[in-house]
Amino acid sequence: MTSIKQRTFVVMFIALCWTSNVLAQQKYDLLLKGGHVIDPKNKISAVRDVAIVNGKVAVVAARINPAEALKVVDVAGYYVTPGLIDIHVHVYTGTGERASYAGDNSVPPDGFTFRVGVTTVADAGCAGWRNFEDFKQRIIDRSKTRVLAFLNIVGHGMRGGKFEQDLSDMEAKPTADMALRYPGLIVGIKTAHFAGPEWTPVERAVEAGTTANIPVMVDFGINHPDKRPLSELLTRKLRPGDIYTHLYSGLRNEQLESGQVNPALFEARKRGVIFDVGHGGGSFLWRLAVPAMKEGFIPDSISTDLHIGSMNAGMKDMLNVMNKFLTMGMSIDDVILRSTWNPAREIKHEELGHLSSGAVADLAVFKLEKGNFGFVDMYGARLRGTRRLMCELTLRDGKVVYDLNGLTRPDWDKLPPNYDRTGDARWDSVTPARPVRNPR
Ligand SMILES: [Zn+2]
C-alpha cells in the first residue's frame, strides 16, 4: 500500500507535468482564429489564423493549433487586416489657441483612431519647426495611437492666416534640420492653405524635403490657375513620391468643365506623384469623385483630414471614408490596400501596414454589414449604399485596445461571483489583471 506522502507526490508530479506541458505549448500570446485575412503586401486574401507573440505577428497560417495560444479569439466571419494608417489628420490639440490647428481645431487622436481600426496617424502639418517639440511632448509622446507628423514649411505651423501667409517664415533649412533631428517621426513636409500666387511655399517645402529625404504633402491652397496652375505643380514642381492631398475637392481644377479628370493628374501619376484623399470638411465631392473613379482615377491612399470641422460632418472617421470607396465600387481588398500598405510606403514606414512574421502586431477586425446606409460629401449631398465595414476589434502592439462587442471577453455570469479584471497583460491593454503584489 502506498502512503499518503507517496500518493501526494504522484499527484503533484502529474500536475506539474501537465502544467509545464500546457505552458510549453503556449508559444503565442494571442490567436485570432478563422478570420478572412486581407494582407495586401503579402498578397493574402483568404481565411487564415493569425498568431501573435510579444507584440509581434508570429505567423499567419491556414490552421494554428489553439492549444498553442494563451488567448484564442474566434473571428470567423470577420475580416482581419493590418491596423489602418491615416496619413492626414490634425491632432495638435490642447494648447488653448483658438481657431488654430495648433490648438482648438485639432482633436486628441485616441478618441478617433482605435474605434475605427486606425493604429497609426500622420499629423498633416499642424506644427512647424518652431513648435514641433511642443507638439511632440504634448501629444505624440502621450498618445496610445502611433502619431507621426508632416512638418509644416511654415515655422509656426497652422496657427492661422497671419502665420500661414507669411513667406518669411517658410525656411527650408530649419525645417529640414528639425526633420533630420526626428527621423521616422517626421515623415514629410507639408505646405497648405497658402492664398498668394507665389510658388515659394511649394519650392521651400520641396527644398526641405529633398534635404531631409522625405516626401512633401501639398494642400494647394487658393487656386491661381494663371499664375500657379495645378498642371505645373503636378508635372514640374513635385518630385516622384510627393503627395497631392484633397484629390477630390474640385477646388483647384482637378476636374475639367467637361467633367473629366484633368489630364495633368494622369501625367503626374505616371511620374510617380502620389494622390491622397484628405476628405476633411471641404475636400470631397461626389460630383467629382464618382466620375473620376469611373474614369479610373483612384486614390493611392485613403485619408481623413480629421479635425473639428470634419469629425461630425460628411467625413466622420477613417472607416466612413473607406466605406465611401466601397460604395463607389472599390473592392474590399483594394480599400484595405489603400488604407494600410500604400500609406505605409508613402511615408517610408515599410515596417507597418502588413502582417509579415515579425511585423508589429497592429491589427483591425471588421464586420461587413449589409443594410441601407448613406454617405455624405462636403456640400451635404448623399450617396446611398448597402454595405459598410464596422470595426469590431483593434490591436496595437499585439494588445487589445478596442473591442466593440467584447469578442475577447468572457461572459460575466460564467465568472466567479467576485470576479475582477479579466484580461492578461500579454494580450490586453484595456482591462489586464492587476499585477500580483509581492506579499512582503
Ligand atoms: Zn488637413
Residues whose N, C-alpha, C, O or C-beta is under 5 A from the ligand:
A	BS01	ZN	A124 D305
